[in-house]
Amino acid sequence: MSGHHISTDKTLLGVAGALFILTILTVGVHYIHIPEPWSIIVAMGIAIFKATLVAAFFMNLYWDERFNTMLFIASIAFFGLLVGLTLLDTLFRPEVMPAF
């Protein structure tokens, strides 16, 4: 690492504003009643975008070495794989009928 990058106040406040707007968007997605599997996918997409903003600007991955950015992208890909496999398991289960 050749040196540290100091983010400007304008950048940090812009990212904080974007995170605030995305949080409001996440709450809005809950109230517009998107059909069941898509509401989770939209909410997770917004959450991943928010995590990317936090990692890129608050953790300074945007200005860091590209290897660290590659590790972050790989972790997001593995998280997507985990969520995808979980959705494959839960979305296609048969409906359970109560026995009583």
MDTraj code that builds the backbone (N, CA, C; nanometers):
import mdtraj as md
import numpy as np

residues = "MET SER GLY HIS HIS ILE SER THR ASP LYS THR LEU LEU GLY VAL ALA GLY ALA LEU PHE ILE LEU THR ILE LEU THR VAL GLY VAL HIS TYR ILE HIS ILE PRO GLU PRO TRP SER ILE ILE VAL ALA MET GLY ILE ALA ILE PHE LYS ALA THR LEU VAL ALA ALA PHE PHE MET ASN LEU TYR TRP ASP GLU ARG PHE ASN THR MET LEU PHE ILE ALA SER ILE ALA PHE PHE GLY LEU LEU VAL GLY LEU THR LEU LEU ASP THR LEU PHE ARG PRO GLU VAL MET PRO ALA PHE".split()
xyz = np.array([
    [0.0841, -0.1172, 0.0000],
    [0.0000, 0.0000, 0.0000],
    [0.0885, 0.1234, 0.0000],
    [0.0737, 0.2025, -0.1018],
    [0.1617, 0.3162, -0.1209],
    [0.1227, 0.4363, -0.0356],
    [0.0037, 0.4433, 0.0119],
    [-0.0391, 0.5562, 0.0925],
    [-0.1872, 0.5461, 0.1221],
    [-0.2321, 0.6324, 0.2060],
    [-0.3729, 0.6313, 0.2440],
    [-0.4471, 0.7392, 0.1673],
    [-0.5692, 0.7072, 0.1336],
    [-0.6530, 0.8043, 0.0652],
    [-0.7478, 0.8644, 0.1677],
    [-0.7618, 0.9951, 0.1657],
    [-0.8546, 1.0628, 0.2564],
    [-0.9735, 1.1087, 0.1735],
    [-1.0896, 1.0564, 0.2061],
    [-1.2111, 1.0914, 0.1322],
    [-1.2571, 1.2310, 0.1702],
    [-1.3148, 1.2999, 0.0739],
    [-1.3653, 1.4344, 0.1008],
    [-1.5008, 1.4268, 0.1702],
    [-1.5370, 1.5340, 0.2333],
    [-1.6672, 1.5404, 0.2996],
    [-1.7810, 1.5288, 0.1987],
    [-1.7618, 1.5867, 0.0817],
    [-1.8644, 1.5818, -0.0225],
    [-1.8914, 1.4372, -0.0644],
    [-1.7862, 1.3580, -0.0806],
    [-1.8027, 1.2176, -0.1194],
    [-1.8742, 1.1392, -0.0104],
    [-1.8301, 1.1556, 0.1130],
    [-1.8891, 1.0797, 0.2234],
    [-2.0351, 1.1181, 0.2479],
    [-2.0650, 1.2463, 0.2384],
    [-2.2036, 1.2888, 0.2572],
    [-2.2916, 1.2440, 0.1407],
    [-2.2360, 1.2418, 0.0200],
    [-2.3118, 1.1911, -0.0955],
    [-2.3441, 1.0435, -0.0815],
    [-2.2464, 0.9660, -0.0362],
    [-2.2705, 0.8229, -0.0150],
    [-2.3686, 0.8014, 0.0992],
    [-2.3557, 0.8792, 0.2058],
    [-2.4504, 0.8674, 0.3174],
    [-2.5924, 0.9026, 0.2723],
    [-2.6058, 1.0045, 0.1872],
    [-2.7373, 1.0389, 0.1332],
    [-2.7934, 0.9286, 0.0457],
    [-2.7068, 0.8672, -0.0353],
    [-2.7514, 0.7555, -0.1195],
    [-2.7962, 0.6375, -0.0331],
    [-2.7232, 0.6101, 0.0747],
    [-2.7633, 0.5019, 0.1650],
    [-2.8975, 0.5322, 0.2312],
    [-2.9197, 0.6570, 0.2665],
    [-3.0471, 0.6959, 0.3267],
    [-3.1621, 0.6780, 0.2275],
    [-3.1412, 0.7194, 0.1041],
    [-3.2447, 0.7044, 0.0009],
    [-3.2708, 0.5568, -0.0279],
    [-3.1651, 0.4759, -0.0326],
    [-3.1838, 0.3324, -0.0559],
    [-3.2550, 0.2643, 0.0606],
    [-3.2337, 0.3131, 0.1821],
    [-3.3070, 0.2595, 0.2968],
    [-3.4552, 0.2919, 0.2850],
    [-3.4880, 0.4135, 0.2444],
    [-3.6279, 0.4502, 0.2224],
    [-3.6871, 0.3657, 0.1101],
    [-3.6084, 0.3389, 0.0050],
    [-3.6547, 0.2547, -0.1051],
    [-3.6821, 0.1118, -0.0579],
    [-3.5992, 0.0610, 0.0318],
    [-3.6211, -0.0730, 0.0858],
    [-3.7521, -0.0800, 0.1628],
    [-3.7808, 0.0211, 0.2420],
    [-3.9072, 0.0247, 0.3153],
    [-4.0231, 0.0392, 0.2179],
    [-4.0067, 0.1190, 0.1131],
    [-4.1117, 0.1359, 0.0126],
    [-4.1420, 0.0068, -0.0611],
    [-4.0402, -0.0760, -0.0847],
    [-4.0617, -0.2048, -0.1509],
    [-4.1517, -0.2932, -0.0660],
    [-4.1379, -0.2822, 0.0654],
    [-4.2230, -0.3625, 0.1543],
    [-4.3704, -0.3220, 0.1415],
    [-4.3961, -0.1938, 0.1250],
    [-4.5340, -0.1458, 0.1243],
    [-4.6040, -0.1576, -0.0118],
    [-4.5305, -0.1800, -0.1222],
    [-4.5992, -0.1897, -0.2505],
    [-4.6401, -0.3328, -0.2842],
    [-4.6100, -0.4263, -0.1970],
    [-4.6558, -0.5658, -0.2075],
    [-4.6203, -0.6301, -0.3416],
    [-4.4919, -0.6440, -0.3650],
    [-4.4425, -0.7195, -0.4809],
    [-4.4694, -0.8669, -0.4523],
    [-4.5009, -0.9489, -0.5536],
    [-4.5240, -1.0926, -0.5287],
    [-4.4062, -1.1570, -0.4555],
    [-4.4349, -1.2638, -0.3835],
    [-4.3472, -1.3176, -0.2801],
    [-4.2012, -1.3443, -0.3185],
    [-4.1665, -1.4225, -0.4166],
    [-4.0217, -1.4419, -0.4314],
    [-3.9502, -1.3167, -0.4803],
    [-4.0193, -1.2297, -0.5524],
    [-3.9535, -1.1120, -0.6082],
    [-3.9294, -1.0036, -0.5041],
    [-4.0119, -0.9961, -0.4026],
    [-3.9900, -0.8943, -0.2995],
    [-3.8589, -0.9199, -0.2259],
    [-3.8288, -1.0465, -0.1997],
    [-3.7037, -1.0802, -0.1327],
    [-3.5852, -1.0510, -0.2245],
    [-3.5994, -1.0823, -0.3517],
    [-3.4907, -1.0607, -0.4466],
    [-3.4625, -0.9107, -0.4627],
    [-3.5664, -0.8295, -0.4701],
    [-3.5477, -0.6842, -0.4821],
    [-3.4835, -0.6280, -0.3554],
    [-3.5321, -0.6711, -0.2394],
    [-3.4753, -0.6227, -0.1132],
    [-3.3293, -0.6646, -0.0984],
    [-3.2957, -0.7868, -0.1381],
    [-3.1569, -0.8318, -0.1303],
    [-3.0690, -0.7573, -0.2303],
    [-3.1237, -0.7265, -0.3477],
    [-3.0476, -0.6492, -0.4453],
    [-3.0139, -0.5105, -0.3934],
    [-3.1101, -0.4457, -0.3295],
    [-3.0858, -0.3139, -0.2708],
    [-2.9844, -0.3252, -0.1582],
    [-2.9957, -0.4295, -0.0761],
    [-2.9017, -0.4484, 0.0347],
    [-2.7599, -0.4735, -0.0156],
    [-2.7462, -0.5500, -0.1227],
    [-2.6129, -0.5749, -0.1790],
    [-2.5551, -0.4463, -0.2367],
    [-2.6392, -0.3650, -0.3004],
    [-2.5906, -0.2373, -0.3531],
    [-2.5457, -0.1452, -0.2398],
    [-2.6210, -0.1445, -0.1282],
    [-2.5824, -0.0641, -0.0126],
    [-2.4519, -0.1144, 0.0474],
    [-2.4355, -0.2465, 0.0542],
    [-2.3101, -0.3022, 0.1060],
    [-2.1931, -0.2675, 0.0155],
    [-2.2174, -0.2631, -0.1151],
    [-2.1126, -0.2251, -0.2091],
    [-2.0720, -0.0794, -0.1889],
    [-2.1681, 0.0080, -0.1673],
    [-2.1363, 0.1483, -0.1406],
    [-2.0546, 0.1634, -0.0127],
    [-2.0951, 0.0926, 0.0920],
    [-2.0225, 0.1010, 0.2191],
    [-1.8802, 0.0490, 0.2026],
    [-1.8659, -0.0654, 0.1360],
    [-1.7326, -0.1230, 0.1191],
    [-1.6457, -0.0359, 0.0283],
    [-1.7032, 0.0185, -0.0758],
    [-1.6235, 0.0964, -0.1710],
    [-1.5780, 0.2298, -0.1140],
    [-1.6650, 0.3009, -0.0446],
    [-1.6307, 0.4365, -0.0042],
    [-1.5975, 0.4508, 0.1441],
    [-1.6708, 0.3840, 0.2333],
    [-1.6400, 0.3968, 0.3751],
    [-1.5214, 0.3085, 0.4149],
    [-1.5035, 0.1948, 0.3469],
    [-1.3889, 0.1081, 0.3735],
    [-1.2756, 0.1330, 0.2739],
    [-1.2911, 0.2306, 0.1865],
    [-1.1898, 0.2754, 0.0899],
    [-1.1450, 0.1671, -0.0072],
    [-1.2304, 0.0724, -0.0430],
    [-1.1940, -0.0262, -0.1441],
    [-1.1847, 0.0354, -0.2827],
    [-1.2516, 0.1449, -0.3049],
    [-1.2484, 0.2121, -0.4346],
    [-1.1067, 0.2588, -0.4684],
    [-1.0321, 0.3007, -0.3675],
    [-0.8969, 0.3516, -0.3891],
    [-0.7895, 0.2505, -0.3489],
    [-0.8282, 0.1344, -0.3013],
    [-0.7338, 0.0338, -0.2550],
    [-0.6837, -0.0507, -0.3715],
    [-0.5990, -0.1483, -0.3415],
    [-0.5467, -0.2379, -0.4437],
    [-0.6607, -0.3176, -0.5062],
    [-0.6460, -0.3532, -0.6314],
    [-0.7514, -0.4238, -0.7040],
    [-0.7723, -0.5660, -0.6511],
    [-0.6713, -0.6246, -0.5874],
    [-0.6873, -0.7587, -0.5318],
    [-0.7940, -0.7595, -0.4228],
    [-0.7952, -0.6581, -0.3380],
    [-0.8968, -0.6503, -0.2329],
    [-1.0361, -0.6312, -0.2918],
    [-1.0464, -0.5541, -0.3987],
    [-1.1742, -0.5378, -0.4669],
    [-1.2205, -0.6690, -0.5275],
    [-1.1266, -0.7448, -0.5830],
    [-1.1602, -0.8758, -0.6394],
    [-1.2107, -0.9703, -0.5304],
    [-1.1510, -0.9663, -0.4127],
    [-1.1980, -1.0493, -0.3014],
    [-1.3395, -1.0105, -0.2589],
    [-1.3679, -0.8803, -0.2594],
    [-1.5029, -0.8357, -0.2238],
    [-1.6049, -0.8827, -0.3266],
    [-1.5719, -0.8732, -0.4538],
    [-1.6634, -0.9184, -0.5592],
    [-1.6851, -1.0688, -0.5502],
    [-1.5792, -1.1438, -0.5197],
    [-1.5933, -1.2886, -0.5032],
    [-1.6819, -1.3217, -0.3842],
    [-1.6721, -1.2455, -0.2764],
    [-1.7580, -1.2717, -0.1602],
    [-1.9045, -1.2430, -0.1920],
    [-1.9310, -1.1388, -0.2709],
    [-2.0677, -1.1094, -0.3133],
    [-2.1202, -1.2220, -0.4027],
    [-2.0350, -1.2750, -0.4900],
    [-2.0766, -1.3849, -0.5780],
    [-2.1095, -1.5098, -0.4969],
    [-2.0281, -1.5423, -0.3987],
    [-2.0570, -1.6589, -0.3147],
    [-2.1822, -1.6373, -0.2310],
    [-2.2059, -1.5133, -0.1860],
    [-2.3286, -1.4844, -0.1125],
    [-2.4503, -1.5027, -0.2025],
    [-2.4395, -1.4582, -0.3276],
    [-2.5485, -1.4785, -0.4233],
    [-2.5736, -1.6256, -0.4485],
    [-2.4678, -1.7039, -0.4562],
    [-2.4819, -1.8482, -0.4729],
    [-2.5529, -1.9099, -0.3528],
    [-2.5163, -1.8668, -0.2325],
    [-2.5810, -1.9171, -0.1110],
    [-2.7299, -1.8827, -0.1091],
    [-2.7633, -1.7586, -0.1425],
    [-2.9039, -1.7178, -0.1440],
    [-2.9798, -1.7924, -0.2537],
    [-2.9175, -1.8097, -0.3698],
    [-2.9823, -1.8814, -0.4795],
    [-3.0118, -2.0258, -0.4445],
    [-2.9167, -2.0941, -0.3833],
    [-2.9405, -2.2333, -0.3440],
    [-3.0462, -2.2430, -0.2345],
    [-3.0480, -2.1466, -0.1441],
    [-3.1509, -2.1466, -0.0396],
    [-3.2886, -2.1240, -0.0996],
    [-3.3000, -2.0326, -0.1957],
    [-3.4288, -2.0082, -0.2604],
    [-3.4745, -2.1298, -0.3399],
    [-3.3807, -2.2020, -0.4017],
    [-3.4189, -2.3246, -0.4727],
    [-3.4787, -2.4269, -0.3768],
    [-3.4269, -2.4303, -0.2551],
    [-3.4794, -2.5244, -0.1570],
    [-3.6150, -2.4804, -0.1040],
    [-3.6315, -2.3538, -0.0730],
    [-3.7538, -2.3089, -0.0068],
    [-3.8687, -2.2780, -0.1025],
    [-3.8401, -2.2403, -0.2256],
    [-3.9479, -2.2023, -0.3167],
    [-4.0217, -2.3228, -0.3740],
    [-3.9589, -2.4359, -0.3778],
    [-4.0198, -2.5512, -0.4427],
    [-4.0570, -2.6625, -0.3457],
    [-4.0816, -2.6296, -0.2215],
    [-4.1276, -2.7278, -0.1248],
    [-4.2775, -2.7492, -0.1439],
    [-4.3240, -2.8738, -0.1224],
    [-4.4688, -2.8955, -0.1327],
    [-4.5412, -2.8326, -0.0136],
    [-4.6658, -2.7963, -0.0360],
    [-4.7469, -2.7362, 0.0689],
    [-4.7782, -2.8406, 0.1759],
    [-4.7556, -2.8086, 0.2997],
    [-4.7793, -2.9033, 0.4103],
    [-4.9232, -2.8885, 0.4564],
    [-4.9942, -3.0005, 0.4612],
    [-5.1321, -3.0009, 0.5105],
    [-5.1336, -3.0392, 0.6575],
    [-5.2026, -2.9635, 0.7414],
    [-5.2062, -2.9999, 0.8840],
    [-5.2791, -3.1343, 0.9046],
    [-5.2332, -3.2087, 1.0023],
    [-5.2879, -3.3434, 1.0268],
    [-5.4112, -3.3416, 1.1172],
    [-5.4408, -3.2316, 1.1777],
    [-5.5556, -3.2307, 1.2693],
    [-5.6772, -3.1658, 1.2100],
])
top = md.Topology()
chain = top.add_chain()
for i, resn in enumerate(residues, 1):
    res = top.add_residue(resn, chain, resSeq=i)
    for name in ("N", "CA", "C"):
        top.add_atom(name, md.element.get_by_symbol(name[0]), res)
traj = md.Trajectory(xyz[None], top)
